């Protein structure tokens, strides 16, 4: 069975950034090889995608003003200003500006 490729979006999250920084430190200190770090990051990409797909059940609604949007390589990017989020009928949370990146569960060319 061929390895499925996962998007690398979550590497820019707080958790992904911390993992990347830690791996960079370990490589610099010659405690791991760069190939191992890449394997770890690939496993991270897969684990985050699977957990979000299988475990997250809550609904989030939001309302705001669409400032910018783009569709490139099967990935949507939206910049929304003056946005309010509501999670399963709880209190709303306001943000001045948010970037939302949305992509298919399958990468281009996958069956």
N, CA, C and O atoms as CSV, one atom per row, in Angstrom:
chain,resi,resn,atom,element,x,y,z
A,1,UNK,N,N,0.841,-1.189,0.000
A,1,UNK,CA,C,0.000,0.000,0.000
A,1,UNK,C,C,0.882,1.248,0.000
A,1,UNK,O,O,1.832,1.335,0.779
A,2,UNK,N,N,0.583,2.188,-0.846
A,2,UNK,CA,C,1.385,3.413,-0.960
A,2,UNK,C,C,1.160,4.324,0.238
A,2,UNK,O,O,0.075,4.365,0.817
A,3,UNK,N,N,2.215,5.055,0.595
A,3,UNK,CA,C,2.091,6.013,1.694
A,3,UNK,C,C,1.221,7.176,1.262
A,3,UNK,O,O,1.421,7.739,0.185
A,4,UNK,N,N,0.263,7.537,2.087
A,4,UNK,CA,C,-0.576,8.692,1.826
A,4,UNK,C,C,0.178,9.939,2.254
A,4,UNK,O,O,0.774,9.967,3.330
A,5,UNK,N,N,0.157,10.958,1.427
A,5,UNK,CA,C,0.794,12.228,1.775
A,5,UNK,C,C,-0.231,13.112,2.467
A,5,UNK,O,O,-1.384,13.180,2.042
A,6,UNK,N,N,0.179,13.781,3.516
A,6,UNK,CA,C,-0.701,14.663,4.263
A,6,UNK,C,C,-0.224,16.098,4.106
A,6,UNK,O,O,0.961,16.355,3.892
A,7,UNK,N,N,-1.165,17.025,4.214
A,7,UNK,CA,C,-0.803,18.438,4.168
A,7,UNK,C,C,0.080,18.785,5.360
A,7,UNK,O,O,-0.024,18.170,6.421
A,8,UNK,N,N,0.938,19.761,5.178
A,8,UNK,CA,C,1.860,20.185,6.227
A,8,UNK,C,C,1.358,21.429,6.957
A,8,UNK,O,O,2.144,22.140,7.583
A,9,UNK,N,N,0.060,21.694,6.881
A,9,UNK,CA,C,-0.520,22.909,7.455
A,9,UNK,C,C,-0.277,23.048,8.948
A,9,UNK,O,O,-0.002,24.144,9.435
A,10,UNK,N,N,-0.375,21.948,9.674
A,10,UNK,CA,C,-0.340,22.016,11.129
A,10,UNK,C,C,1.068,22.197,11.678
A,10,UNK,O,O,1.243,22.384,12.882
A,11,UNK,N,N,2.054,22.146,10.825
A,11,UNK,CA,C,3.422,22.427,11.270
A,11,UNK,C,C,3.569,23.889,11.673
A,11,UNK,O,O,4.485,24.240,12.417
A,12,UNK,N,N,2.666,24.744,11.184
A,12,UNK,CA,C,2.722,26.166,11.538
A,12,UNK,C,C,1.869,26.495,12.754
A,12,UNK,O,O,1.771,27.657,13.149
A,13,UNK,N,N,1.247,25.472,13.354
A,13,UNK,CA,C,0.486,25.690,14.586
A,13,UNK,C,C,1.466,25.837,15.749
A,13,UNK,O,O,2.668,25.631,15.577
A,14,UNK,N,N,0.966,26.189,16.917
A,14,UNK,CA,C,1.831,26.316,18.098
A,14,UNK,C,C,2.537,25.005,18.397
A,14,UNK,O,O,3.741,24.981,18.653
A,15,UNK,N,N,1.783,23.921,18.364
A,15,UNK,CA,C,2.355,22.607,18.646
A,15,UNK,C,C,3.355,22.191,17.566
A,15,UNK,O,O,4.428,21.675,17.877
A,16,UNK,N,N,3.004,22.413,16.309
A,16,UNK,CA,C,3.909,22.077,15.212
A,16,UNK,C,C,5.185,22.903,15.250
A,16,UNK,O,O,6.269,22.389,14.974
A,17,UNK,N,N,5.058,24.179,15.589
A,17,UNK,CA,C,6.238,25.040,15.707
A,17,UNK,C,C,7.162,24.591,16.823
A,17,UNK,O,O,8.383,24.598,16.669
A,18,UNK,N,N,6.571,24.196,17.958
A,18,UNK,CA,C,7.376,23.704,19.081
A,18,UNK,C,C,8.098,22.415,18.694
A,18,UNK,O,O,9.268,22.229,19.025
A,19,UNK,N,N,7.395,21.530,17.993
A,19,UNK,CA,C,8.020,20.284,17.538
A,19,UNK,C,C,9.162,20.577,16.574
A,19,UNK,O,O,10.240,19.997,16.696
A,20,UNK,N,N,8.935,21.469,15.622
A,20,UNK,CA,C,9.966,21.817,14.643
A,20,UNK,C,C,11.186,22.427,15.321
A,20,UNK,O,O,12.320,22.082,14.988
A,21,UNK,N,N,10.957,23.335,16.273
A,21,UNK,CA,C,12.072,23.951,17.007
A,21,UNK,C,C,12.875,22.903,17.770
A,21,UNK,O,O,14.105,22.937,17.775
A,22,UNK,N,N,12.175,21.974,18.411
A,22,UNK,CA,C,12.846,20.918,19.173
A,22,UNK,C,C,13.665,20.023,18.254
A,22,UNK,O,O,14.804,19.676,18.568
A,23,UNK,N,N,13.085,19.653,17.125
A,23,UNK,CA,C,13.818,18.814,16.171
A,23,UNK,C,C,15.040,19.543,15.624
A,23,UNK,O,O,16.100,18.938,15.462
A,24,UNK,N,N,14.903,20.843,15.336
A,24,UNK,CA,C,16.052,21.634,14.870
A,24,UNK,C,C,17.175,21.630,15.901
A,24,UNK,O,O,18.349,21.504,15.555
A,25,UNK,N,N,16.801,21.770,17.172
A,25,UNK,CA,C,17.799,21.750,18.250
A,25,UNK,C,C,18.499,20.396,18.304
A,25,UNK,O,O,19.723,20.332,18.423
A,26,UNK,N,N,17.730,19.321,18.217
A,26,UNK,CA,C,18.317,17.977,18.261
A,26,UNK,C,C,19.244,17.725,17.076
A,26,UNK,O,O,20.271,17.061,17.221
A,27,UNK,N,N,18.892,18.247,15.915
A,27,UNK,CA,C,19.759,18.101,14.743
A,27,UNK,C,C,21.040,18.902,14.940
A,27,UNK,O,O,22.134,18.410,14.661
A,28,UNK,N,N,20.905,20.136,15.420
A,28,UNK,CA,C,22.070,20.999,15.659
A,28,UNK,C,C,23.027,20.369,16.663
A,28,UNK,O,O,24.246,20.456,16.513
A,29,UNK,N,N,22.465,19.733,17.690
A,29,UNK,CA,C,23.289,19.071,18.714
A,29,UNK,C,C,23.775,17.691,18.266
A,29,UNK,O,O,24.428,16.979,19.029
A,30,UNK,N,N,23.452,17.321,17.027
A,30,UNK,CA,C,23.828,16.037,16.441
A,30,UNK,C,C,23.308,14.847,17.250
A,30,UNK,O,O,23.962,13.809,17.354
A,31,UNK,N,N,22.112,15.027,17.819
A,31,UNK,CA,C,21.501,13.937,18.590
A,31,UNK,C,C,20.580,13.090,17.722
A,31,UNK,O,O,20.304,11.935,18.049
A,32,UNK,N,N,20.095,13.668,16.598
A,32,UNK,CA,C,19.325,12.907,15.613
A,32,UNK,C,C,19.748,13.342,14.218
A,32,UNK,O,O,20.319,14.417,14.034
A,33,UNK,N,N,19.462,12.498,13.247
A,33,UNK,CA,C,19.742,12.807,11.844
A,33,UNK,C,C,18.565,13.582,11.247
A,33,UNK,O,O,17.430,13.403,11.689
A,34,UNK,N,N,18.811,14.433,10.259
A,34,UNK,CA,C,17.722,15.173,9.614
A,34,UNK,C,C,16.635,14.263,9.027
A,34,UNK,O,O,15.460,14.628,9.017
A,35,UNK,N,N,17.027,13.080,8.540
A,35,UNK,CA,C,16.046,12.152,7.978
A,35,UNK,C,C,15.047,11.701,9.041
A,35,UNK,O,O,13.860,11.546,8.751
A,36,UNK,N,N,15.521,11.489,10.267
A,36,UNK,CA,C,14.625,11.100,11.357
A,36,UNK,C,C,13.669,12.245,11.680
A,36,UNK,O,O,12.488,12.014,11.938
A,37,UNK,N,N,14.170,13.468,11.669
A,37,UNK,CA,C,13.312,14.632,11.928
A,37,UNK,C,C,12.208,14.728,10.877
A,37,UNK,O,O,11.062,15.025,11.214
A,38,UNK,N,N,12.535,14.483,9.619
A,38,UNK,CA,C,11.520,14.526,8.560
A,38,UNK,C,C,10.482,13.422,8.752
A,38,UNK,O,O,9.295,13.639,8.509
A,39,UNK,N,N,10.920,12.248,9.183
A,39,UNK,CA,C,9.994,11.140,9.450
A,39,UNK,C,C,9.057,11.510,10.604
A,39,UNK,O,O,7.860,11.228,10.548
A,40,UNK,N,N,9.596,12.134,11.637
A,40,UNK,CA,C,8.785,12.566,12.780
A,40,UNK,C,C,7.752,13.596,12.334
A,40,UNK,O,O,6.589,13.517,12.729
A,41,UNK,N,N,8.163,14.558,11.517
A,41,UNK,CA,C,7.225,15.570,11.027
A,41,UNK,C,C,6.139,14.951,10.150
A,41,UNK,O,O,4.982,15.367,10.215
A,42,UNK,N,N,6.497,13.969,9.337
A,42,UNK,CA,C,5.489,13.274,8.525
A,42,UNK,C,C,4.485,12.547,9.408
A,42,UNK,O,O,3.285,12.565,9.134
A,43,UNK,N,N,4.974,11.906,10.471
A,43,UNK,CA,C,4.073,11.234,11.418
A,43,UNK,C,C,3.179,12.242,12.130
A,43,UNK,O,O,2.008,11.962,12.389
A,44,UNK,N,N,3.725,13.411,12.445
A,44,UNK,CA,C,2.945,14.481,13.067
A,44,UNK,C,C,1.823,14.925,12.129
A,44,UNK,O,O,0.675,15.053,12.555
A,45,UNK,N,N,2.151,15.161,10.847
A,45,UNK,CA,C,1.140,15.566,9.860
A,45,UNK,C,C,-0.001,14.555,9.814
A,45,UNK,O,O,-1.173,14.932,9.829
A,46,UNK,N,N,0.343,13.282,9.761
A,46,UNK,CA,C,-0.655,12.209,9.691
A,46,UNK,C,C,-1.496,12.153,10.960
A,46,UNK,O,O,-2.722,12.070,10.891
A,47,UNK,N,N,-0.843,12.199,12.115
A,47,UNK,CA,C,-1.558,12.075,13.389
A,47,UNK,C,C,-2.543,13.221,13.594
A,47,UNK,O,O,-3.680,12.987,14.005
A,48,UNK,N,N,-2.130,14.443,13.317
A,48,UNK,CA,C,-3.019,15.590,13.503
A,48,UNK,C,C,-4.216,15.492,12.563
A,48,UNK,O,O,-5.351,15.718,12.984
A,49,UNK,N,N,-3.980,15.160,11.306
A,49,UNK,CA,C,-5.078,15.043,10.340
A,49,UNK,C,C,-6.068,13.961,10.760
A,49,UNK,O,O,-7.279,14.163,10.673
A,50,UNK,N,N,-5.564,12.820,11.213
A,50,UNK,CA,C,-6.446,11.724,11.622
A,50,UNK,C,C,-7.232,12.058,12.885
A,50,UNK,O,O,-8.426,11.770,12.964
A,51,UNK,N,N,-6.580,12.658,13.865
A,51,UNK,CA,C,-7.271,13.010,15.113
A,51,UNK,C,C,-8.359,14.042,14.851
A,51,UNK,O,O,-9.467,13.915,15.371
A,52,UNK,N,N,-8.060,15.054,14.057
A,52,UNK,CA,C,-9.075,16.065,13.759
A,52,UNK,C,C,-10.254,15.464,13.005
A,52,UNK,O,O,-11.401,15.836,13.252
A,53,UNK,N,N,-9.984,14.540,12.092
A,53,UNK,CA,C,-11.060,13.919,11.312
A,53,UNK,C,C,-11.920,12.981,12.152
A,53,UNK,O,O,-13.128,12.892,11.933
A,54,UNK,N,N,-11.318,12.285,13.103
A,54,UNK,CA,C,-12.026,11.244,13.846
A,54,UNK,C,C,-12.576,11.696,15.193
A,54,UNK,O,O,-13.615,11.197,15.625
A,55,UNK,N,N,-11.918,12.612,15.857
A,55,UNK,CA,C,-12.258,12.918,17.251
A,55,UNK,C,C,-13.050,14.201,17.459
A,55,UNK,O,O,-13.827,14.289,18.409
A,56,UNK,N,N,-12.876,15.184,16.607
A,56,UNK,CA,C,-13.536,16.474,16.810
A,56,UNK,C,C,-14.980,16.377,16.334
A,56,UNK,O,O,-15.241,16.095,15.165
A,57,UNK,N,N,-15.916,16.615,17.254
A,57,UNK,CA,C,-17.337,16.469,16.937
A,57,UNK,C,C,-18.126,17.769,17.097
A,57,UNK,O,O,-19.275,17.843,16.660
A,58,UNK,N,N,-17.539,18.786,17.708
A,58,UNK,CA,C,-18.265,20.030,17.938
A,58,UNK,C,C,-18.370,20.848,16.660
A,58,UNK,O,O,-17.557,20.722,15.745
A,59,UNK,N,N,-19.391,21.686,16.626
A,59,UNK,CA,C,-19.600,22.588,15.490
A,59,UNK,C,C,-19.176,23.999,15.875
A,59,UNK,O,O,-19.376,24.449,17.003
A,60,UNK,N,N,-18.593,24.669,14.914
A,60,UNK,CA,C,-18.175,26.050,15.089
A,60,UNK,C,C,-18.851,26.870,14.003
A,60,UNK,O,O,-18.804,26.514,12.825
A,61,UNK,N,N,-19.476,27.965,14.402
A,61,UNK,CA,C,-20.017,28.895,13.418
A,61,UNK,C,C,-19.275,30.216,13.568
A,61,UNK,O,O,-18.799,30.556,14.651
A,62,UNK,N,N,-19.186,30.941,12.487
A,62,UNK,CA,C,-18.528,32.245,12.557
A,62,UNK,C,C,-19.186,33.197,11.579
A,62,UNK,O,O,-19.795,32.796,10.588
A,63,UNK,N,N,-19.038,34.476,11.896
A,63,UNK,CA,C,-19.594,35.533,11.063
A,63,UNK,C,C,-18.608,36.690,11.066
A,63,UNK,O,O,-18.121,37.104,12.118
A,64,UNK,N,N,-18.320,37.208,9.877
A,64,UNK,CA,C,-17.391,38.319,9.777
A,64,UNK,C,C,-17.418,38.907,8.380
A,64,UNK,O,O,-18.305,38.600,7.583
A,65,UNK,N,N,-16.450,39.746,8.089
A,65,UNK,CA,C,-16.360,40.410,6.791
A,65,UNK,C,C,-15.182,39.825,6.010
A,65,UNK,O,O,-14.031,39.912,6.437
A,66,UNK,N,N,-15.493,39.229,4.861
A,66,UNK,CA,C,-14.454,38.627,4.028
A,66,UNK,C,C,-13.599,39.731,3.413
A,66,UNK,O,O,-14.093,40.573,2.662
A,67,UNK,N,N,-12.324,39.712,3.738
A,67,UNK,CA,C,-11.394,40.723,3.241
A,67,UNK,C,C,-10.692,40.233,1.976
A,67,UNK,O,O,-10.630,40.951,0.978
A,68,UNK,N,N,-10.165,39.009,2.018
A,68,UNK,CA,C,-9.401,38.454,0.906
A,68,UNK,C,C,-9.659,36.956,0.819
A,68,UNK,O,O,-9.832,36.289,1.839
A,69,UNK,N,N,-9.685,36.430,-0.405
A,69,UNK,CA,C,-9.753,34.981,-0.565
A,69,UNK,C,C,-8.897,34.564,-1.747
A,69,UNK,O,O,-8.634,35.350,-2.658
A,70,UNK,N,N,-8.465,33.302,-1.712
A,70,UNK,CA,C,-7.627,32.773,-2.786
A,70,UNK,C,C,-7.844,31.262,-2.875
A,70,UNK,O,O,-8.034,30.600,-1.855
A,71,UNK,N,N,-7.817,30.718,-4.095
A,71,UNK,CA,C,-7.893,29.281,-4.325
A,71,UNK,C,C,-6.719,28.899,-5.208
A,71,UNK,O,O,-6.667,29.280,-6.377
A,72,UNK,N,N,-5.776,28.148,-4.654
A,72,UNK,CA,C,-4.574,27.768,-5.390
A,72,UNK,C,C,-4.176,26.354,-4.989
A,72,UNK,O,O,-4.134,26.036,-3.801
A,73,UNK,N,N,-3.886,25.515,-5.955
A,73,UNK,CA,C,-3.472,24.127,-5.705
A,73,UNK,C,C,-4.449,23.388,-4.800
A,73,UNK,O,O,-4.046,22.666,-3.888
A,74,UNK,N,N,-5.744,23.578,-5.064
A,74,UNK,CA,C,-6.807,22.899,-4.313
A,74,UNK,C,C,-6.872,23.313,-2.837
A,74,UNK,O,O,-7.411,22.576,-2.012
A,75,UNK,N,N,-6.331,24.476,-2.507
A,75,UNK,CA,C,-6.358,24.982,-1.130
A,75,UNK,C,C,-7.008,26.361,-1.128
A,75,UNK,O,O,-6.583,27.260,-1.854
A,76,UNK,N,N,-8.039,26.517,-0.305
A,76,UNK,CA,C,-8.694,27.813,-0.118
A,76,UNK,C,C,-8.032,28.544,1.043
A,76,UNK,O,O,-7.731,27.940,2.073
A,77,UNK,N,N,-7.807,29.845,0.876
A,77,UNK,CA,C,-7.309,30.700,1.951
A,77,UNK,C,C,-8.236,31.908,2.050
A,77,UNK,O,O,-8.497,32.586,1.056
A,78,UNK,N,N,-8.727,32.167,3.251
A,78,UNK,CA,C,-9.626,33.291,3.505
A,78,UNK,C,C,-9.035,34.175,4.598
A,78,UNK,O,O,-8.539,33.670,5.605
A,79,UNK,N,N,-9.087,35.484,4.406
A,79,UNK,CA,C,-8.771,36.448,5.463
A,79,UNK,C,C,-10.097,37.105,5.822
A,79,UNK,O,O,-10.736,37.737,4.981
A,80,UNK,N,N,-10.501,36.951,7.074
A,80,UNK,CA,C,-11.785,37.477,7.532
A,80,UNK,C,C,-11.521,38.479,8.649
A,80,UNK,O,O,-10.773,38.201,9.586
A,81,UNK,N,N,-12.146,39.646,8.537
A,81,UNK,CA,C,-11.977,40.703,9.540
A,81,UNK,C,C,-13.243,40.848,10.371
A,81,UNK,O,O,-14.341,40.498,9.940
A,82,UNK,N,N,-13.054,41.377,11.583
A,82,UNK,CA,C,-14.164,41.634,12.508
A,82,UNK,C,C,-15.042,40.381,12.625
A,82,UNK,O,O,-16.227,40.401,12.290
A,83,UNK,N,N,-14.440,39.310,13.100
A,83,UNK,CA,C,-15.084,37.997,13.080
A,83,UNK,C,C,-15.513,37.558,14.476
A,83,UNK,O,O,-14.805,37.780,15.458
A,84,UNK,N,N,-16.679,36.936,14.543
A,84,UNK,CA,C,-17.196,36.363,15.788
A,84,UNK,C,C,-17.353,34.862,15.609
A,84,UNK,O,O,-17.954,34.405,14.638
A,85,UNK,N,N,-16.808,34.094,16.554
A,85,UNK,CA,C,-16.911,32.641,16.561
A,85,UNK,C,C,-17.889,32.207,17.634
A,85,UNK,O,O,-17.957,32.810,18.706
A,86,UNK,N,N,-18.645,31.160,17.344
A,86,UNK,CA,C,-19.556,30.580,18.326
A,86,UNK,C,C,-19.405,29.065,18.256
A,86,UNK,O,O,-19.555,28.471,17.188
A,87,UNK,N,N,-19.107,28.437,19.401
A,87,UNK,CA,C,-18.892,26.996,19.468
A,87,UNK,C,C,-20.060,26.340,20.170
A,87,UNK,O,O,-20.248,26.527,21.372
A,88,UNK,N,N,-20.859,25.562,19.425
A,88,UNK,CA,C,-22.013,24.834,19.978
A,88,UNK,C,C,-22.858,25.681,20.929
A,88,UNK,O,O,-23.068,25.308,22.083
A,89,UNK,N,N,-23.333,26.804,20.444
A,89,UNK,CA,C,-24.243,27.681,21.190
A,89,UNK,C,C,-23.677,28.208,22.506
A,89,UNK,O,O,-24.438,28.483,23.434
A,90,UNK,N,N,-22.367,28.351,22.601
A,90,UNK,CA,C,-21.770,28.974,23.778
A,90,UNK,C,C,-21.567,30.456,23.489
A,90,UNK,O,O,-21.970,30.946,22.434
A,91,UNK,N,N,-20.951,31.159,24.412
A,91,UNK,CA,C,-20.661,32.575,24.194
A,91,UNK,C,C,-19.773,32.745,22.969
A,91,UNK,O,O,-19.003,31.853,22.612
A,92,UNK,N,N,-19.893,33.893,22.342
A,92,UNK,CA,C,-19.081,34.133,21.149
A,92,UNK,C,C,-17.728,34.731,21.531
A,92,UNK,O,O,-17.564,35.340,22.588
A,93,UNK,N,N,-16.775,34.535,20.636
A,93,UNK,CA,C,-15.423,35.069,20.794
A,93,UNK,C,C,-15.146,35.947,19.581
A,93,UNK,O,O,-15.396,35.542,18.445
A,94,UNK,N,N,-14.632,37.144,19.822
A,94,UNK,CA,C,-14.369,38.100,18.748
A,94,UNK,C,C,-12.875,38.152,18.440
A,94,UNK,O,O,-12.036,38.035,19.333
A,95,UNK,N,N,-12.562,38.330,17.154
A,95,UNK,CA,C,-11.187,38.561,16.717
A,95,UNK,C,C,-11.206,39.640,15.646
A,95,UNK,O,O,-12.149,39.731,14.860
A,96,UNK,N,N,-10.167,40.450,15.620
A,96,UNK,CA,C,-10.075,41.506,14.617
A,96,UNK,C,C,-9.824,40.944,13.221
A,96,UNK,O,O,-10.394,41.421,12.240
A,97,UNK,N,N,-8.960,39.916,13.139
A,97,UNK,CA,C,-8.604,39.356,11.835
A,97,UNK,C,C,-8.202,37.895,12.013
A,97,UNK,O,O,-7.489,37.549,12.955
A,98,UNK,N,N,-8.668,37.039,11.094
A,98,UNK,CA,C,-8.365,35.606,11.146
A,98,UNK,C,C,-8.048,35.112,9.742
A,98,UNK,O,O,-8.670,35.532,8.767
A,99,UNK,N,N,-7.075,34.218,9.653
A,99,UNK,CA,C,-6.757,33.553,8.387
A,99,UNK,C,C,-7.241,32.107,8.497
A,99,UNK,O,O,-6.876,31.393,9.431
A,100,UNK,N,N,-8.063,31.684,7.538
A,100,UNK,CA,C,-8.574,30.315,7.508
A,100,UNK,C,C,-8.036,29.638,6.257
A,100,UNK,O,O,-8.171,30.161,5.151
A,101,UNK,N,N,-7.425,28.473,6.439
A,101,UNK,CA,C,-6.915,27.676,5.327
A,101,UNK,C,C,-7.715,26.387,5.292
A,101,UNK,O,O,-7.810,25.681,6.296
A,102,UNK,N,N,-8.287,26.082,4.140
A,102,UNK,CA,C,-9.149,24.912,3.998
A,102,UNK,C,C,-8.705,24.087,2.798
A,102,UNK,O,O,-8.433,24.626,1.725
A,103,UNK,N,N,-8.635,22.771,2.991
A,103,UNK,CA,C,-8.209,21.904,1.897
A,103,UNK,C,C,-8.959,20.584,1.934
A,103,UNK,O,O,-9.531,20.205,2.957
A,104,UNK,N,N,-8.947,19.894,0.809
A,104,UNK,CA,C,-9.556,18.583,0.697
A,104,UNK,C,C,-8.848,17.590,1.602
A,104,UNK,O,O,-7.680,17.783,1.939
A,105,UNK,N,N,-9.538,16.530,1.998
A,105,UNK,CA,C,-8.874,15.495,2.778
A,105,UNK,C,C,-7.898,14.716,1.912
A,105,UNK,O,O,-6.947,14.124,2.423
A,106,UNK,N,N,-8.124,14.713,0.611
A,106,UNK,CA,C,-7.201,14.058,-0.316
A,106,UNK,C,C,-6.444,15.124,-1.094
A,106,UNK,O,O,-7.012,16.138,-1.499
A,107,UNK,N,N,-5.170,14.881,-1.295
A,107,UNK,CA,C,-4.348,15.823,-2.048
A,107,UNK,C,C,-4.613,15.677,-3.535
A,107,UNK,O,O,-5.102,14.633,-3.968
A,108,UNK,N,N,-4.303,16.696,-4.332
A,108,UNK,CA,C,-4.535,16.618,-5.775
A,108,UNK,C,C,-3.859,15.384,-6.380
A,108,UNK,O,O,-2.693,15.103,-6.101
A,109,UNK,N,N,-4.606,14.657,-7.210
A,109,UNK,CA,C,-4.060,13.480,-7.865
A,109,UNK,C,C,-4.280,12.179,-7.122
A,109,UNK,O,O,-4.055,11.106,-7.682
A,110,UNK,N,N,-4.720,12.250,-5.860
A,110,UNK,CA,C,-4.982,11.026,-5.098
A,110,UNK,C,C,-6.359,10.482,-5.436
A,110,UNK,O,O,-7.274,11.229,-5.782
A,111,UNK,N,N,-6.484,9.194,-5.332
A,111,UNK,CA,C,-7.769,8.544,-5.609
A,111,UNK,C,C,-8.486,8.263,-4.315
A,111,UNK,O,O,-9.589,7.718,-4.326
